[in-house]
Amino acid sequence: MKIETKFLGSVEIEEESILTFEEGIPGFEESKKYVFLPLENESPFGILQSTEHIEVGFVVAFPFLFKKDYAFDLSESDKKALQIKDESDIITYAIVTLKEPFETSTLNLLAPLLINIKEKIGKQIVLQDNEKYALRHPIGTLEGSAK
């Protein structure tokens, strides 16, 4: 199927690649269906694009590439909502806020996006009681790995 995107124009996607965010993403609750669109092969960035609203698309990145010690515990309710049977089925992304110059762009480490790749379910969680991570973590340079 073909969709129109915020950043990449018209893109062909497979229906099986559509991810469901039952609660939407905070601030964008009306958009429940998304697709992940990778950028260049070696790029640490991708696009999480709504399949329902062209104007709803986010640049995302693997947070572990920018903060190698990034880690958090999931609540039981988040595990249940994401239908997690095996933690290796989960991919974690952080939303990127693009700025000029690019080096001043930031990652939202306080509210990661979690995607269960087997069940095609996603959810943005807000890390509670967490002073370790920032809403606007400077991108700076790569320091970790795509865990």
N, CA, C and O atoms as CSV, one atom per row, in Angstrom:
chain,resi,resn,atom,element,x,y,z
A,1,MET,N,N,0.843,-1.172,0.000
A,1,MET,CA,C,0.000,0.000,0.000
A,1,MET,C,C,0.888,1.235,0.000
A,1,MET,O,O,2.023,1.191,0.475
A,2,LYS,N,N,0.378,2.317,-0.524
A,2,LYS,CA,C,1.144,3.551,-0.632
A,2,LYS,C,C,0.611,4.553,0.394
A,2,LYS,O,O,-0.599,4.718,0.546
A,3,ILE,N,N,1.541,5.222,1.100
A,3,ILE,CA,C,1.142,6.269,2.043
A,3,ILE,C,C,1.934,7.536,1.744
A,3,ILE,O,O,3.024,7.487,1.173
A,4,GLU,N,N,1.370,8.661,2.136
A,4,GLU,CA,C,2.072,9.941,2.060
A,4,GLU,C,C,2.705,10.192,3.418
A,4,GLU,O,O,2.087,9.944,4.453
A,5,THR,N,N,3.945,10.687,3.414
A,5,THR,CA,C,4.661,10.884,4.666
A,5,THR,C,C,5.070,12.337,4.851
A,5,THR,O,O,5.126,13.111,3.895
A,6,LYS,N,N,5.350,12.687,6.085
A,6,LYS,CA,C,5.755,14.046,6.438
A,6,LYS,C,C,7.130,14.391,5.872
A,6,LYS,O,O,7.342,15.508,5.398
A,7,PHE,N,N,8.067,13.439,5.919
A,7,PHE,CA,C,9.451,13.722,5.556
A,7,PHE,C,C,9.906,13.112,4.233
A,7,PHE,O,O,10.820,13.641,3.599
A,8,LEU,N,N,9.294,12.020,3.807
A,8,LEU,CA,C,9.825,11.262,2.670
A,8,LEU,C,C,8.920,11.244,1.443
A,8,LEU,O,O,9.212,10.539,0.476
A,9,GLY,N,N,7.824,12.006,1.464
A,9,GLY,CA,C,6.906,11.994,0.330
A,9,GLY,C,C,6.100,10.712,0.283
A,9,GLY,O,O,5.743,10.161,1.324
A,10,SER,N,N,5.809,10.233,-0.919
A,10,SER,CA,C,5.011,9.025,-1.107
A,10,SER,C,C,5.903,7.792,-0.956
A,10,SER,O,O,6.971,7.706,-1.562
A,11,VAL,N,N,5.443,6.831,-0.130
A,11,VAL,CA,C,6.243,5.642,0.170
A,11,VAL,C,C,5.359,4.403,0.089
A,11,VAL,O,O,4.213,4.411,0.538
A,12,GLU,N,N,5.905,3.352,-0.483
A,12,GLU,CA,C,5.212,2.060,-0.546
A,12,GLU,C,C,5.560,1.272,0.719
A,12,GLU,O,O,6.733,1.137,1.064
A,13,ILE,N,N,4.539,0.752,1.409
A,13,ILE,CA,C,4.775,-0.046,2.615
A,13,ILE,C,C,3.984,-1.351,2.534
A,13,ILE,O,O,3.022,-1.466,1.773
A,14,GLU,N,N,4.403,-2.314,3.321
A,14,GLU,CA,C,3.668,-3.569,3.457
A,14,GLU,C,C,2.672,-3.406,4.608
A,14,GLU,O,O,3.025,-2.864,5.655
A,15,GLU,N,N,1.449,-3.861,4.426
A,15,GLU,CA,C,0.453,-3.745,5.495
A,15,GLU,C,C,0.898,-4.446,6.765
A,15,GLU,O,O,0.549,-4.016,7.864
A,16,GLU,N,N,1.677,-5.537,6.627
A,16,GLU,CA,C,2.163,-6.265,7.806
A,16,GLU,C,C,3.130,-5.435,8.640
A,16,GLU,O,O,3.388,-5.773,9.795
A,17,SER,N,N,3.667,-4.364,8.083
A,17,SER,CA,C,4.638,-3.549,8.821
A,17,SER,C,C,3.975,-2.483,9.692
A,17,SER,O,O,4.662,-1.754,10.407
A,18,ILE,N,N,2.659,-2.387,9.637
A,18,ILE,CA,C,1.955,-1.358,10.414
A,18,ILE,C,C,1.949,-1.725,11.892
A,18,ILE,O,O,1.636,-2.851,12.280
A,19,LEU,N,N,2.307,-0.739,12.695
A,19,LEU,CA,C,2.365,-0.874,14.152
A,19,LEU,C,C,1.158,-0.183,14.761
A,19,LEU,O,O,0.748,0.878,14.291
A,20,THR,N,N,0.586,-0.773,15.799
A,20,THR,CA,C,-0.569,-0.175,16.466
A,20,THR,C,C,-0.159,0.387,17.817
A,20,THR,O,O,0.378,-0.326,18.665
A,21,PHE,N,N,-0.421,1.673,18.003
A,21,PHE,CA,C,-0.249,2.345,19.288
A,21,PHE,C,C,-1.667,2.566,19.813
A,21,PHE,O,O,-2.309,3.557,19.468
A,22,GLU,N,N,-2.156,1.645,20.647
A,22,GLU,CA,C,-3.553,1.670,21.111
A,22,GLU,C,C,-3.942,3.009,21.727
A,22,GLU,O,O,-5.063,3.481,21.534
A,23,GLU,N,N,-3.020,3.621,22.468
A,23,GLU,CA,C,-3.300,4.896,23.132
A,23,GLU,C,C,-2.812,6.079,22.306
A,23,GLU,O,O,-2.893,7.221,22.758
A,24,GLY,N,N,-2.311,5.826,21.118
A,24,GLY,CA,C,-1.669,6.882,20.347
A,24,GLY,C,C,-0.357,7.254,21.022
A,24,GLY,O,O,0.127,6.535,21.896
A,25,ILE,N,N,0.208,8.365,20.619
A,25,ILE,CA,C,1.402,8.919,21.245
A,25,ILE,C,C,0.945,10.199,21.919
A,25,ILE,O,O,0.232,10.984,21.294
A,26,PRO,N,N,1.330,10.447,23.187
A,26,PRO,CA,C,0.844,11.648,23.877
A,26,PRO,C,C,0.963,12.909,23.010
A,26,PRO,O,O,2.029,13.237,22.488
A,27,GLY,N,N,-0.165,13.592,22.881
A,27,GLY,CA,C,-0.248,14.773,22.035
A,27,GLY,C,C,-0.747,14.446,20.631
A,27,GLY,O,O,-1.138,15.340,19.881
A,28,PHE,N,N,-0.731,13.165,20.282
A,28,PHE,CA,C,-1.150,12.705,18.952
A,28,PHE,C,C,-2.032,11.464,19.097
A,28,PHE,O,O,-1.883,10.494,18.354
A,29,GLU,N,N,-2.944,11.508,20.058
A,29,GLU,CA,C,-3.762,10.347,20.401
A,29,GLU,C,C,-4.662,9.890,19.262
A,29,GLU,O,O,-5.092,8.737,19.239
A,30,GLU,N,N,-4.956,10.789,18.306
A,30,GLU,CA,C,-5.835,10.424,17.192
A,30,GLU,C,C,-5.142,9.504,16.185
A,30,GLU,O,O,-5.807,8.841,15.389
A,31,SER,N,N,-3.820,9.465,16.219
A,31,SER,CA,C,-3.063,8.586,15.313
A,31,SER,C,C,-2.692,7.302,16.051
A,31,SER,O,O,-1.941,7.332,17.026
A,32,LYS,N,N,-3.214,6.197,15.587
A,32,LYS,CA,C,-2.978,4.913,16.255
A,32,LYS,C,C,-2.134,3.948,15.415
A,32,LYS,O,O,-1.550,3.009,15.956
A,33,LYS,N,N,-2.065,4.167,14.121
A,33,LYS,CA,C,-1.348,3.269,13.204
A,33,LYS,C,C,-0.108,3.980,12.663
A,33,LYS,O,O,-0.187,5.090,12.137
A,34,TYR,N,N,1.040,3.311,12.806
A,34,TYR,CA,C,2.322,3.888,12.385
A,34,TYR,C,C,3.124,2.846,11.622
A,34,TYR,O,O,2.842,1.649,11.669
A,35,VAL,N,N,4.124,3.341,10.923
A,35,VAL,CA,C,5.082,2.467,10.265
A,35,VAL,C,C,6.467,3.058,10.508
A,35,VAL,O,O,6.644,4.276,10.515
A,36,PHE,N,N,7.447,2.172,10.707
A,36,PHE,CA,C,8.828,2.624,10.856
A,36,PHE,C,C,9.471,2.625,9.480
A,36,PHE,O,O,9.445,1.621,8.769
A,37,LEU,N,N,10.049,3.766,9.112
A,37,LEU,CA,C,10.720,3.902,7.820
A,37,LEU,C,C,12.193,4.188,8.070
A,37,LEU,O,O,12.542,5.265,8.552
A,38,PRO,N,N,13.055,3.237,7.749
A,38,PRO,CA,C,14.485,3.476,7.959
A,38,PRO,C,C,14.996,4.522,6.977
A,38,PRO,O,O,14.451,4.691,5.886
A,39,LEU,N,N,16.044,5.218,7.383
A,39,LEU,CA,C,16.703,6.144,6.468
A,39,LEU,C,C,17.837,5.383,5.792
A,39,LEU,O,O,17.701,4.183,5.553
A,40,GLU,N,N,18.919,6.022,5.486
A,40,GLU,CA,C,20.040,5.349,4.823
A,40,GLU,C,C,20.484,4.135,5.634
A,40,GLU,O,O,20.257,4.068,6.842
A,41,ASN,N,N,21.117,3.179,4.962
A,41,ASN,CA,C,21.531,1.918,5.596
A,41,ASN,C,C,22.277,2.088,6.903
A,41,ASN,O,O,21.969,1.395,7.872
A,42,GLU,N,N,23.234,2.972,6.962
A,42,GLU,CA,C,24.062,3.127,8.158
A,42,GLU,C,C,23.567,4.223,9.098
A,42,GLU,O,O,24.215,4.500,10.108
A,43,SER,N,N,22.450,4.843,8.793
A,43,SER,CA,C,21.955,5.950,9.609
A,43,SER,C,C,21.401,5.445,10.940
A,43,SER,O,O,20.692,4.440,10.977
A,44,PRO,N,N,21.722,6.141,12.033
A,44,PRO,CA,C,21.134,5.773,13.321
A,44,PRO,C,C,19.704,6.298,13.477
A,44,PRO,O,O,19.076,6.094,14.516
A,45,PHE,N,N,19.192,6.973,12.445
A,45,PHE,CA,C,17.877,7.605,12.512
A,45,PHE,C,C,16.881,6.915,11.588
A,45,PHE,O,O,17.250,6.282,10.599
A,46,GLY,N,N,15.612,7.059,11.940
A,46,GLY,CA,C,14.526,6.559,11.117
A,46,GLY,C,C,13.327,7.465,11.319
A,46,GLY,O,O,13.394,8.448,12.057
A,47,ILE,N,N,12.241,7.130,10.663
A,47,ILE,CA,C,11.005,7.902,10.771
A,47,ILE,C,C,9.908,6.978,11.293
A,47,ILE,O,O,9.721,5.875,10.779
A,48,LEU,N,N,9.191,7.429,12.311
A,48,LEU,CA,C,7.978,6.744,12.752
A,48,LEU,C,C,6.833,7.581,12.201
A,48,LEU,O,O,6.550,8.669,12.704
A,49,GLN,N,N,6.178,7.071,11.167
A,49,GLN,CA,C,5.179,7.827,10.421
A,49,GLN,C,C,3.782,7.273,10.659
A,49,GLN,O,O,3.556,6.066,10.566
A,50,SER,N,N,2.842,8.174,10.968
A,50,SER,CA,C,1.441,7.775,11.057
A,50,SER,C,C,0.958,7.387,9.665
A,50,SER,O,O,1.264,8.067,8.685
A,51,THR,N,N,0.203,6.292,9.578
A,51,THR,CA,C,-0.387,5.915,8.295
A,51,THR,C,C,-1.748,6.579,8.117
A,51,THR,O,O,-2.364,6.476,7.056
A,52,GLU,N,N,-2.216,7.265,9.170
A,52,GLU,CA,C,-3.539,7.888,9.140
A,52,GLU,C,C,-3.486,9.399,8.925
A,52,GLU,O,O,-4.427,9.979,8.384
A,53,HIS,N,N,-2.400,10.036,9.342
A,53,HIS,CA,C,-2.275,11.498,9.263
A,53,HIS,C,C,-0.890,11.859,8.741
A,53,HIS,O,O,0.111,11.641,9.424
A,54,ILE,N,N,-0.831,12.409,7.538
A,54,ILE,CA,C,0.445,12.721,6.894
A,54,ILE,C,C,1.322,13.640,7.745
A,54,ILE,O,O,2.547,13.523,7.728
A,55,GLU,N,N,0.693,14.552,8.487
A,55,GLU,CA,C,1.459,15.543,9.256
A,55,GLU,C,C,2.050,14.972,10.548
A,55,GLU,O,O,2.817,15.658,11.223
A,56,VAL,N,N,1.710,13.738,10.900
A,56,VAL,CA,C,2.217,13.133,12.130
A,56,VAL,C,C,3.326,12.139,11.779
A,56,VAL,O,O,3.075,11.017,11.339
A,57,GLY,N,N,4.541,12.593,11.989
A,57,GLY,CA,C,5.716,11.763,11.750
A,57,GLY,C,C,6.827,12.236,12.666
A,57,GLY,O,O,6.956,13.433,12.926
A,58,PHE,N,N,7.622,11.313,13.152
A,58,PHE,CA,C,8.683,11.638,14.111
A,58,PHE,C,C,10.009,11.078,13.630
A,58,PHE,O,O,10.080,9.948,13.147
A,59,VAL,N,N,11.058,11.875,13.765
A,59,VAL,CA,C,12.404,11.349,13.575
A,59,VAL,C,C,12.737,10.624,14.872
A,59,VAL,O,O,12.558,11.177,15.957
A,60,VAL,N,N,13.216,9.397,14.766
A,60,VAL,CA,C,13.547,8.595,15.946
A,60,VAL,C,C,14.950,8.018,15.797
A,60,VAL,O,O,15.500,7.946,14.699
A,61,ALA,N,N,15.512,7.610,16.930
A,61,ALA,CA,C,16.850,7.004,16.936
A,61,ALA,C,C,16.923,5.983,18.058
A,61,ALA,O,O,16.129,6.013,18.998
A,62,PHE,N,N,17.895,5.074,17.943
A,62,PHE,CA,C,18.166,4.142,19.032
A,62,PHE,C,C,18.862,4.928,20.144
A,62,PHE,O,O,19.964,5.431,19.924
A,63,PRO,N,N,18.269,5.051,21.313
A,63,PRO,CA,C,18.884,5.864,22.374
A,63,PRO,C,C,20.227,5.329,22.845
A,63,PRO,O,O,21.074,6.095,23.305
A,64,PHE,N,N,20.431,4.013,22.735
A,64,PHE,CA,C,21.668,3.386,23.209
A,64,PHE,C,C,22.890,3.852,22.424
A,64,PHE,O,O,24.017,3.745,22.907
A,65,LEU,N,N,22.673,4.364,21.226
A,65,LEU,CA,C,23.781,4.879,20.424
A,65,LEU,C,C,24.303,6.206,20.968
A,65,LEU,O,O,25.455,6.573,20.735
A,66,PHE,N,N,23.451,6.916,21.689
A,66,PHE,CA,C,23.800,8.250,22.170
A,66,PHE,C,C,24.010,8.297,23.679
A,66,PHE,O,O,24.573,9.256,24.207
A,67,LYS,N,N,23.554,7.255,24.364
A,67,LYS,CA,C,23.719,7.155,25.824
A,67,LYS,C,C,23.917,5.678,26.125
A,67,LYS,O,O,22.953,4.934,26.307
A,68,LYS,N,N,25.189,5.258,26.175
A,68,LYS,CA,C,25.484,3.818,26.248
A,68,LYS,C,C,24.967,3.141,27.509
A,68,LYS,O,O,24.743,1.931,27.505
A,69,ASP,N,N,24.773,3.894,28.592
A,69,ASP,CA,C,24.270,3.285,29.825
A,69,ASP,C,C,22.754,3.475,29.990
A,69,ASP,O,O,22.231,3.348,31.097
A,70,TYR,N,N,22.056,3.777,28.902
A,70,TYR,CA,C,20.614,3.985,28.952
A,70,TYR,C,C,19.924,2.675,29.335
A,70,TYR,O,O,20.087,1.660,28.658
A,71,ALA,N,N,19.166,2.706,30.406
A,71,ALA,CA,C,18.455,1.510,30.882
A,71,ALA,C,C,17.316,1.943,31.789
A,71,ALA,O,O,17.395,2.981,32.446
A,72,PHE,N,N,16.266,1.149,31.823
A,72,PHE,CA,C,15.123,1.444,32.689
A,72,PHE,C,C,14.336,0.157,32.886
A,72,PHE,O,O,14.479,-0.803,32.129
A,73,ASP,N,N,13.510,0.159,33.912
A,73,ASP,CA,C,12.649,-0.990,34.193
A,73,ASP,C,C,11.245,-0.691,33.692
A,73,ASP,O,O,10.760,0.434,33.804
A,74,LEU,N,N,10.604,-1.702,33.143
A,74,LEU,CA,C,9.222,-1.567,32.688
A,74,LEU,C,C,8.266,-1.970,33.796
A,74,LEU,O,O,8.505,-2.938,34.519
A,75,SER,N,N,7.183,-1.218,33.922
A,75,SER,CA,C,6.153,-1.582,34.890
A,75,SER,C,C,5.402,-2.806,34.369
A,75,SER,O,O,5.425,-3.104,33.174
A,76,GLU,N,N,4.748,-3.495,35.272
A,76,GLU,CA,C,3.948,-4.657,34.870
A,76,GLU,C,C,2.835,-4.242,33.912
A,76,GLU,O,O,2.511,-4.982,32.983
A,77,SER,N,N,2.244,-3.061,34.129
A,77,SER,CA,C,1.164,-2.616,33.237
A,77,SER,C,C,1.690,-2.328,31.829
A,77,SER,O,O,0.994,-2.587,30.848
A,78,ASP,N,N,2.914,-1.794,31.720
A,78,ASP,CA,C,3.505,-1.563,30.394
A,78,ASP,C,C,3.831,-2.891,29.717
A,78,ASP,O,O,3.617,-3.044,28.515
A,79,LYS,N,N,4.348,-3.850,30.485
A,79,LYS,CA,C,4.637,-5.175,29.921
A,79,LYS,C,C,3.356,-5.825,29.393
A,79,LYS,O,O,3.349,-6.450,28.333
A,80,LYS,N,N,2.281,-5.663,30.153
A,80,LYS,CA,C,1.005,-6.244,29.745
A,80,LYS,C,C,0.468,-5.539,28.496
A,80,LYS,O,O,0.008,-6.194,27.561
A,81,ALA,N,N,0.528,-4.208,28.484
A,81,ALA,CA,C,0.026,-3.443,27.336
A,81,ALA,C,C,0.786,-3.783,26.058
A,81,ALA,O,O,0.211,-3.798,24.970
A,82,LEU,N,N,2.075,-4.055,26.199
A,82,LEU,CA,C,2.914,-4.389,25.044
A,82,LEU,C,C,2.953,-5.895,24.747
A,82,LEU,O,O,3.615,-6.329,23.805
A,83,GLN,N,N,2.243,-6.678,25.553
A,83,GLN,CA,C,2.171,-8.137,25.383
A,83,GLN,C,C,3.562,-8.765,25.283
A,83,GLN,O,O,3.835,-9.577,24.399
A,84,ILE,N,N,4.422,-8.373,26.200
A,84,ILE,CA,C,5.807,-8.846,26.176
A,84,ILE,C,C,5.898,-10.261,26.731
A,84,ILE,O,O,5.520,-10.529,27.871
A,85,LYS,N,N,6.404,-11.150,25.902
A,85,LYS,CA,C,6.693,-12.519,26.329
A,85,LYS,C,C,8.199,-12.714,26.445
A,85,LYS,O,O,8.679,-13.482,27.279
A,86,ASP,N,N,8.934,-12.006,25.596
A,86,ASP,CA,C,10.392,-12.086,25.582
A,86,ASP,C,C,10.925,-10.674,25.344
A,86,ASP,O,O,10.573,-10.037,24.351
A,87,GLU,N,N,11.769,-10.184,26.248
A,87,GLU,CA,C,12.255,-8.809,26.131
A,87,GLU,C,C,13.049,-8.570,24.854
A,87,GLU,O,O,13.216,-7.422,24.442
A,88,SER,N,N,13.543,-9.631,24.219
A,88,SER,CA,C,14.273,-9.447,22.961
A,88,SER,C,C,13.333,-9.061,21.811
A,88,SER,O,O,13.796,-8.697,20.730
A,89,ASP,N,N,12.018,-9.139,22.040
A,89,ASP,CA,C,11.047,-8.732,21.024
A,89,ASP,C,C,10.800,-7.227,21.034
A,89,ASP,O,O,10.072,-6.711,20.186
A,90,ILE,N,N,11.401,-6.524,21.985
A,90,ILE,CA,C,11.164,-5.087,22.137
A,90,ILE,C,C,12.293,-4.282,21.511
A,90,ILE,O,O,13.472,-4.559,21.732
A,91,ILE,N,N,11.911,-3.279,20.723
A,91,ILE,CA,C,12.857,-2.296,20.195
A,91,ILE,C,C,12.532,-0.973,20.868
A,91,ILE,O,O,11.365,-0.604,21.004
A,92,THR,N,N,13.568,-0.265,21.287
A,92,THR,CA,C,13.405,1.026,21.948
A,92,THR,C,C,13.903,2.134,21.029
A,92,THR,O,O,15.001,2.056,20.477
A,93,TYR,N,N,13.081,3.165,20.874
A,93,TYR,CA,C,13.460,4.361,20.123
A,93,TYR,C,C,13.268,5.577,21.017
A,93,TYR,O,O,12.515,5.538,21.990
A,94,ALA,N,N,13.958,6.649,20.674
A,94,ALA,CA,C,13.746,7.946,21.315
A,94,ALA,C,C,13.370,8.931,20.212
A,94,ALA,O,O,13.923,8.888,19.114
A,95,ILE,N,N,12.428,9.815,20.515
A,95,ILE,CA,C,12.047,10.848,19.552
A,95,ILE,C,C,13.133,11.916,19.530
A,95,ILE,O,O,13.623,12.349,20.573
A,96,VAL,N,N,13.497,12.330,18.322
A,96,VAL,CA,C,14.533,13.339,18.114
A,96,VAL,C,C,13.859,14.674,17.813
A,96,VAL,O,O,12.935,14.743,17.003
A,97,THR,N,N,14.327,15.728,18.469
A,97,THR,CA,C,13.914,17.086,18.127
A,97,THR,C,C,15.042,17.685,17.304
A,97,THR,O,O,16.133,17.940,17.814
A,98,LEU,N,N,14.764,17.906,16.021
A,98,LEU,CA,C,15.788,18.429,15.112
A,98,LEU,C,C,15.966,19.926,15.302
A,98,LEU,O,O,14.994,20.669,15.440
A,99,LYS,N,N,17.226,20.359,15.307
A,99,LYS,CA,C,17.555,21.776,15.455
A,99,LYS,C,C,18.678,22.124,14.484
A,99,LYS,O,O,19.369,21.246,13.968
A,100,GLU,N,N,18.843,23.407,14.250
A,100,GLU,CA,C,19.955,23.915,13.438
A,100,GLU,C,C,20.912,24.653,14.349
A,100,GLU,O,O,20.470,25.515,15.108
A,101,PRO,N,N,22.193,24.360,14.313
A,101,PRO,CA,C,22.791,23.279,13.541
A,101,PRO,C,C,22.412,21.923,14.140
A,101,PRO,O,O,22.001,21.832,15.297
A,102,PHE,N,N,22.557,20.885,13.339
A,102,PHE,CA,C,22.114,19.546,13.718
A,102,PHE,C,C,22.701,19.085,15.050
A,102,PHE,O,O,22.029,18.387,15.810
A,103,GLU,N,N,23.935,19.463,15.340
A,103,GLU,CA,C,24.616,19.016,16.565
A,103,GLU,C,C,23.879,19.459,17.830
A,103,GLU,O,O,24.118,18.914,18.908
A,104,THR,N,N,22.983,20.445,17.704
A,104,THR,CA,C,22.227,20.915,18.867
A,104,THR,C,C,20.881,20.195,19.004
A,104,THR,O,O,20.094,20.513,19.895
A,105,SER,N,N,20.620,19.233,18.128
A,105,SER,CA,C,19.387,18.440,18.212
A,105,SER,C,C,19.394,17.629,19.509
A,105,SER,O,O,20.449,17.390,20.097
A,106,THR,N,N,18.205,17.211,19.945
A,106,THR,CA,C,18.093,16.488,21.214
A,106,THR,C,C,17.258,15.214,21.062
A,106,THR,O,O,16.480,15.060,20.120
A,107,LEU,N,N,17.453,14.304,22.029
A,107,LEU,CA,C,16.680,13.061,22.136
A,107,LEU,C,C,15.820,13.128,23.389
A,107,LEU,O,O,16.254,13.648,24.417
A,108,ASN,N,N,14.618,12.611,23.309
A,108,ASN,CA,C,13.759,12.510,24.484
A,108,ASN,C,C,14.017,11.158,25.151
A,108,ASN,O,O,13.429,10.145,24.773
A,109,LEU,N,N,14.900,11.158,26.144
A,109,LEU,CA,C,15.217,9.916,26.860
A,109,LEU,C,C,14.241,9.653,28.003
A,109,LEU,O,O,14.218,8.553,28.556
A,110,LEU,N,N,13.440,10.644,28.357
A,110,LEU,CA,C,12.499,10.507,29.465
A,110,LEU,C,C,11.227,9.748,29.060
A,110,LEU,O,O,10.532,9.189,29.908
A,111,ALA,N,N,10.936,9.738,27.763
A,111,ALA,CA,C,9.708,9.084,27.293
A,111,ALA,C,C,10.004,8.254,26.041
A,111,ALA,O,O,9.649,8.657,24.934
A,112,PRO,N,N,10.652,7.099,26.212
A,112,PRO,CA,C,10.996,6.271,25.056
A,112,PRO,C,C,9.770,5.640,24.394
A,112,PRO,O,O,8.728,5.444,25.020
A,113,LEU,N,N,9.931,5.333,23.114
A,113,LEU,CA,C,8.931,4.580,22.362
A,113,LEU,C,C,9.354,3.119,22.385
A,113,LEU,O,O,10.487,2.794,22.028
A,114,LEU,N,N,8.463,2.247,22.797
A,114,LEU,CA,C,8.753,0.811,22.831
A,114,LEU,C,C,7.877,0.118,21.804
A,114,LEU,O,O,6.677,0.380,21.718
A,115,ILE,N,N,8.483,-0.767,21.025
A,115,ILE,CA,C,7.740,-1.489,19.999
A,115,ILE,C,C,7.983,-2.982,20.159
A,115,ILE,O,O,9.123,-3.448,20.157
A,116,ASN,N,N,6.884,-3.724,20.297
A,116,ASN,CA,C,6.948,-5.184,20.308
A,116,ASN,C,C,6.900,-5.606,18.840
A,116,ASN,O,O,5.847,-5.558,18.206
A,117,ILE,N,N,8.053,-6.021,18.308
A,117,ILE,CA,C,8.143,-6.309,16.878
A,117,ILE,C,C,7.372,-7.571,16.473
A,117,ILE,O,O,6.980,-7.711,15.315
A,118,LYS,N,N,7.156,-8.474,17.408
A,118,LYS,CA,C,6.384,-9.689,17.083
A,118,LYS,C,C,4.889,-9.399,17.019
A,118,LYS,O,O,4.192,-9.862,16.116
A,119,GLU,N,N,4.406,-8.627,17.991
A,119,GLU,CA,C,2.969,-8.345,18.072
A,119,GLU,C,C,2.567,-7.093,17.301
A,119,GLU,O,O,1.377,-6.835,17.120
A,120,LYS,N,N,3.557,-6.305,16.839
A,120,LYS,CA,C,3.315,-5.054,16.097
A,120,LYS,C,C,2.544,-4.041,16.944
A,120,LYS,O,O,1.637,-3.360,16.464
A,121,ILE,N,N,2.936,-3.964,18.226
A,121,ILE,CA,C,2.297,-3.049,19.171
A,121,ILE,C,C,3.344,-2.061,19.669
A,121,ILE,O,O,4.480,-2.439,19.956
A,122,GLY,N,N,2.954,-0.788,19.769
A,122,GLY,CA,C,3.868,0.218,20.284
A,122,GLY,C,C,3.241,1.026,21.396
A,122,GLY,O,O,2.020,1.081,21.541
A,123,LYS,N,N,4.105,1.654,22.182
A,123,LYS,CA,C,3.630,2.491,23.289
A,123,LYS,C,C,4.753,3.446,23.669
A,123,LYS,O,O,5.920,3.059,23.735
A,124,GLN,N,N,4.383,4.703,23.919
A,124,GLN,CA,C,5.360,5.621,24.493
A,124,GLN,C,C,5.150,5.592,25.997
A,124,GLN,O,O,4.039,5.797,26.485
A,125,ILE,N,N,6.229,5.335,26.725
A,125,ILE,CA,C,6.123,5.327,28.179
A,125,ILE,C,C,6.861,6.542,28.732
A,125,ILE,O,O,7.813,7.035,28.127
A,126,VAL,N,N,6.413,7.009,29.877
A,126,VAL,CA,C,7.097,8.098,30.566
A,126,VAL,C,C,7.761,7.489,31.789
A,126,VAL,O,O,7.098,6.912,32.651
A,127,LEU,N,N,9.077,7.625,31.851
A,127,LEU,CA,C,9.824,7.051,32.972
A,127,LEU,C,C,9.526,7.856,34.232
A,127,LEU,O,O,9.811,9.052,34.294
A,128,GLN,N,N,8.955,7.199,35.227
A,128,GLN,CA,C,8.558,7.847,36.474
A,128,GLN,C,C,9.726,7.914,37.447
A,128,GLN,O,O,10.596,7.043,37.453
A,129,ASP,N,N,9.735,8.956,38.266
A,129,ASP,CA,C,10.760,9.106,39.307
A,129,ASP,C,C,12.155,8.888,38.738
A,129,ASP,O,O,12.978,8.181,39.321
A,130,ASN,N,N,12.403,9.500,37.599
A,130,ASN,CA,C,13.685,9.288,36.939
A,130,ASN,C,C,14.372,10.618,36.698
A,130,ASN,O,O,13.977,11.382,35.817
A,131,GLU,N,N,15.386,10.886,37.476
A,131,GLU,CA,C,16.150,12.121,37.316
A,131,GLU,C,C,17.421,11.870,36.518
A,131,GLU,O,O,18.221,12.781,36.304
A,132,LYS,N,N,17.599,10.640,36.084
A,132,LYS,CA,C,18.810,10.251,35.360
A,132,LYS,C,C,18.774,10.677,33.887
A,132,LYS,O,O,19.819,10.929,33.285
A,133,TYR,N,N,17.563,10.756,33.307
A,133,TYR,CA,C,17.429,11.042,31.882
A,133,TYR,C,C,16.657,12.323,31.649
A,133,TYR,O,O,15.782,12.702,32.428
A,134,ALA,N,N,17.009,12.986,30.542
A,134,ALA,CA,C,16.414,14.282,30.230
A,134,ALA,C,C,15.399,14.177,29.097
A,134,ALA,O,O,15.455,13.282,28.254
A,135,LEU,N,N,14.480,15.121,29.113
A,135,LEU,CA,C,13.526,15.276,28.025
A,135,LEU,C,C,14.266,15.742,26.770
A,135,LEU,O,O,13.870,15.427,25.648
A,136,ARG,N,N,15.344,16.496,26.979
A,136,ARG,CA,C,16.137,17.036,25.863
A,136,ARG,C,C,17.609,16.681,26.045
A,136,ARG,O,O,18.421,17.540,26.388
A,137,HIS,N,N,17.943,15.437,25.820
A,137,HIS,CA,C,19.329,14.979,25.925
A,137,HIS,C,C,20.071,15.372,24.644
A,137,HIS,O,O,19.640,15.001,23.552
A,138,PRO,N,N,21.178,16.116,24.756
A,138,PRO,CA,C,21.910,16.521,23.549
A,138,PRO,C,C,22.395,15.306,22.754
A,138,PRO,O,O,22.911,14.344,23.325
A,139,ILE,N,N,22.225,15.362,21.451
A,139,ILE,CA,C,22.678,14.252,20.605
A,139,ILE,C,C,24.184,14.100,20.684
A,139,ILE,O,O,24.680,12.987,20.861
A,140,GLY,N,N,24.914,15.178,20.558
A,140,GLY,CA,C,26.372,15.095,20.658
A,140,GLY,C,C,26.939,14.093,19.677
A,140,GLY,O,O,26.737,14.213,18.468
A,141,THR,N,N,27.655,13.094,20.198
A,141,THR,CA,C,28.276,12.088,19.332
A,141,THR,C,C,27.803,10.696,19.734
A,141,THR,O,O,27.281,10.496,20.831
A,142,LEU,N,N,27.992,9.753,18.841
A,142,LEU,CA,C,27.640,8.361,19.135
A,142,LEU,C,C,28.566,7.829,20.213
A,142,LEU,O,O,29.777,8.043,20.157
A,143,GLU,N,N,27.996,7.129,21.204
A,143,GLU,CA,C,28.852,6.561,22.256
A,143,GLU,C,C,28.529,5.118,22.581
A,143,GLU,O,O,29.305,4.455,23.269
A,144,GLY,N,N,27.405,4.616,22.105
A,144,GLY,CA,C,27.008,3.253,22.472
A,144,GLY,C,C,26.814,2.368,21.259
A,144,GLY,O,O,27.468,2.533,20.229
A,145,SER,N,N,25.885,1.410,21.411
A,145,SER,CA,C,25.584,0.487,20.315
A,145,SER,C,C,24.077,0.363,20.166
A,145,SER,O,O,23.329,0.718,21.076
A,146,ALA,N,N,23.634,-0.133,19.037
A,146,ALA,CA,C,22.201,-0.303,18.764
A,146,ALA,C,C,21.711,-1.550,19.472
A,146,ALA,O,O,21.519,-2.589,18.840
A,147,LYS,N,N,21.509,-1.460,20.752
A,147,LYS,CA,C,21.142,-2.598,21.599
A,147,LYS,C,C,19.695,-2.980,21.410
A,147,LYS,O,O,19.216,-3.919,22.046
